[in-house]
Amino acid sequence: MRIRELSSRSGLPVPTIKFYLREGLLPPGQATAVGRQLYYGEHHLSRLSLIRMLTVVGRMSLASVREVLQAVDNRGLPLAGLYAVVTEALFAEDSLNLAERHGAADRVDSFVDGLGWRVADTSPGRQTLTRVLTALERLSGDVEVDIFVPYAEAAVRLAALEAASMPRSLDSERDAATLVARAVLLEAAMAALRRMAREHLVGVAGRLGA
């Protein structure tokens, strides 16, 4: 297909597609034997769908998208390595400078280690949890880190369900792209469901109190 058809089928403007091509996020089209016209295939359509999902649903920066796509294209990267790249990208906007870490970080580290979770000391999740604990303390004074216990219990159950449906290995680029898409979409789904549950429960409480 030509770039205009690619634009029509993907729902993305031609200038946006050309930008992705210049940035190396989308592989170049194939030149025809005669003339300069470039043609694109289903692979390009799938890549555009993945890019759109990462930027719109995953809210990733282009730098993070580039890192994820490079991991998808790296056929020698193991499944755990690809999942680590996705996790880093999802947390990228929440990272803390080392100067911001204080006593709350030590308590978060003790909490995570106490769960028995094998999480790297440099995990962005630890940093985000530290930021949340610090913000909670600013709101209401001393806050016990155990406030995260029920969230950890729910998280491990959900993660176990996701792990059970994960492939044992990555046999193709399609498998890698599917893993990335599932991780990002389920992350967004969990946030959406939690917000709707809160809306439901607050609404029920309001009706009972009326």
C-alpha positions as CSV (number, residue, x, y, z in Angstrom):
1,M,0.0,0.0,0.0
2,R,1.1,3.6,-0.5
3,I,1.5,6.0,2.3
4,R,-1.9,7.5,1.9
5,E,-3.6,4.2,2.2
6,L,-1.4,3.4,5.2
7,S,-2.6,6.7,6.7
8,S,-6.3,5.8,5.9
9,R,-6.1,2.3,7.4
10,S,-4.1,3.4,10.5
11,G,-6.1,6.5,11.2
12,L,-2.9,8.5,11.4
13,P,-2.1,11.6,9.3
14,V,0.6,11.3,6.6
15,P,2.8,13.9,8.4
16,T,2.7,11.9,11.6
17,I,3.7,8.7,9.7
18,K,6.5,10.6,8.0
19,F,7.7,11.8,11.4
20,Y,7.8,8.3,12.7
21,L,9.8,7.3,9.7
22,R,12.3,10.1,10.2
23,E,12.6,9.2,13.9
24,G,13.3,5.5,13.0
25,L,10.2,4.3,14.9
26,L,8.8,2.9,11.7
27,P,10.9,1.0,9.2
28,P,11.2,2.5,5.8
29,G,9.0,1.5,2.9
30,Q,10.1,-0.7,0.1
31,A,11.0,1.1,-3.1
32,T,9.5,0.0,-6.4
33,A,11.7,-1.2,-9.3
34,V,10.8,1.8,-11.3
35,G,10.4,5.3,-9.8
36,R,10.7,6.5,-6.3
37,Q,7.3,5.5,-4.9
38,L,7.5,3.6,-1.6
39,Y,5.2,0.9,-0.6
40,Y,4.2,-0.3,2.9
41,G,2.9,-3.6,4.2
42,E,0.9,-5.1,7.0
43,H,4.0,-5.0,9.2
44,H,4.0,-1.2,9.0
45,L,0.3,-1.1,9.9
46,S,0.9,-3.3,13.0
47,R,3.9,-1.1,14.0
48,L,1.8,2.0,13.8
49,S,-0.9,0.4,15.9
50,L,1.6,-0.4,18.5
51,I,3.1,3.0,18.5
52,R,-0.3,4.6,18.8
53,M,-1.2,2.3,21.7
54,L,2.1,3.1,23.6
55,T,1.7,6.8,23.2
56,V,-2.1,7.2,23.7
57,V,-3.0,4.4,26.1
58,G,0.5,4.0,27.7
59,R,1.1,7.7,27.7
60,M,4.8,7.1,26.9
61,S,7.2,9.7,25.7
62,L,8.7,9.1,22.3
63,A,12.0,8.3,24.0
64,S,10.3,5.5,26.0
65,V,8.5,4.3,22.9
66,R,11.8,4.1,21.0
67,E,13.3,2.0,23.8
68,V,10.3,-0.4,23.8
69,L,10.4,-0.8,20.0
70,Q,14.1,-1.5,20.1
71,A,13.5,-4.2,22.7
72,V,10.7,-5.7,20.5
73,D,13.1,-5.8,17.5
74,N,15.9,-7.4,19.6
75,R,15.4,-11.1,18.8
76,G,18.1,-12.0,21.3
77,L,16.3,-10.4,24.3
78,P,14.7,-12.9,26.7
79,L,11.1,-12.5,27.8
80,A,12.1,-11.2,31.3
81,G,14.3,-8.6,29.6
82,L,11.5,-7.3,27.4
83,Y,9.1,-7.1,30.3
84,A,11.7,-5.2,32.3
85,V,12.0,-2.6,29.4
86,V,8.2,-2.2,29.3
87,T,8.1,-1.7,33.1
88,E,10.8,0.9,33.0
89,A,9.0,2.7,30.2
90,L,5.7,2.8,32.1
91,F,7.4,4.2,35.1
92,A,9.7,6.6,33.2
93,E,7.7,9.8,34.0
94,D,7.6,8.9,37.7
95,S,11.3,8.4,38.4
96,L,12.9,10.2,41.4
97,N,16.2,11.9,41.6
98,L,18.5,10.3,44.2
99,A,18.5,13.7,46.0
100,E,14.8,13.3,46.7
101,R,15.2,10.0,48.5
102,H,15.1,10.1,52.3
103,G,13.7,8.1,55.2
104,A,10.6,7.2,53.2
105,A,12.8,5.3,50.7
106,D,14.3,3.2,53.4
107,R,10.8,2.3,54.7
108,V,9.6,1.4,51.2
109,D,12.7,-0.7,50.6
110,S,12.0,-2.6,53.9
111,F,8.4,-3.0,53.0
112,V,9.1,-4.4,49.5
113,D,11.8,-6.7,50.8
114,G,9.5,-7.9,53.6
115,L,7.0,-9.0,50.9
116,G,9.6,-11.4,49.7
117,W,9.5,-9.8,46.2
118,R,12.7,-10.1,44.1
119,V,12.7,-6.5,42.9
120,A,15.9,-4.7,41.9
121,D,17.1,-1.9,44.3
122,T,17.0,0.4,41.3
123,S,13.4,-0.6,40.4
124,P,11.4,2.5,39.4
125,G,8.5,1.0,41.3
126,R,10.3,1.5,44.5
127,Q,10.9,5.1,43.6
128,T,7.3,5.7,42.7
129,L,6.1,4.1,46.0
130,T,8.5,6.4,47.8
131,R,7.1,9.4,46.1
132,V,3.5,8.3,47.1
133,L,4.5,7.7,50.7
134,T,6.2,11.1,50.9
135,A,3.1,12.8,49.5
136,L,0.8,11.0,51.9
137,E,2.9,12.1,54.8
138,R,2.8,15.7,53.6
139,L,-1.0,15.5,53.6
140,S,-1.6,13.9,56.9
141,G,1.5,13.6,59.0
142,D,3.0,10.2,59.8
143,V,1.8,7.4,57.6
144,E,2.6,3.8,58.1
145,V,4.1,2.1,55.1
146,D,1.8,-0.9,55.8
147,I,-1.0,1.2,54.2
148,F,0.3,-0.4,51.0
149,V,-0.4,-4.0,52.2
150,P,-3.8,-4.5,50.7
151,Y,-2.6,-3.0,47.4
152,A,0.4,-5.4,47.4
153,E,-1.9,-8.3,48.0
154,A,-4.2,-7.3,45.1
155,A,-1.3,-6.6,42.9
156,V,0.4,-10.0,43.4
157,R,-2.9,-11.8,42.6
158,L,-3.3,-9.8,39.4
159,A,0.3,-10.3,38.4
160,A,0.0,-14.0,38.9
161,L,-3.0,-14.1,36.5
162,E,-1.0,-12.2,33.9
163,A,2.0,-14.4,34.4
164,A,-0.1,-17.5,33.8
165,S,-1.1,-16.2,30.4
166,M,2.3,-15.1,29.3
167,P,4.2,-17.1,26.6
168,R,7.2,-19.1,27.8
169,S,9.4,-17.6,25.1
170,L,9.4,-15.0,22.3
171,D,9.4,-16.8,19.0
172,S,8.8,-13.8,16.8
173,E,8.5,-10.1,16.7
174,R,4.8,-10.5,16.7
175,D,5.0,-12.3,20.0
176,A,7.1,-9.6,21.5
177,A,4.8,-6.8,20.3
178,T,1.8,-8.7,21.7
179,L,3.4,-9.0,25.1
180,V,4.2,-5.3,25.1
181,A,0.6,-4.4,24.1
182,R,-1.0,-6.7,26.7
183,A,1.2,-5.3,29.5
184,V,0.3,-1.7,28.7
185,L,-3.4,-2.3,28.0
186,L,-3.9,-4.3,31.3
187,E,-2.1,-1.6,33.2
188,A,-4.5,1.0,31.8
189,A,-7.5,-1.4,32.4
190,M,-6.6,-1.8,36.1
191,A,-6.4,2.0,36.6
192,A,-9.8,2.5,34.8
193,L,-11.5,-0.3,36.8
194,R,-10.2,1.1,40.1
195,R,-11.5,4.6,39.3
196,M,-14.9,3.2,38.3
197,A,-15.1,1.1,41.4
198,R,-14.4,4.2,43.5
199,E,-17.0,6.2,41.6
200,H,-19.5,3.4,42.2
201,L,-18.8,3.1,45.9
202,V,-18.8,6.8,46.5
203,G,-22.1,7.1,44.7
204,V,-23.6,4.2,46.7
205,A,-22.5,5.9,50.0
206,G,-24.0,9.2,48.8
207,R,-27.3,7.6,48.0
208,L,-27.4,5.8,51.4
209,G,-26.7,9.0,53.2
210,A,-29.3,11.0,51.4
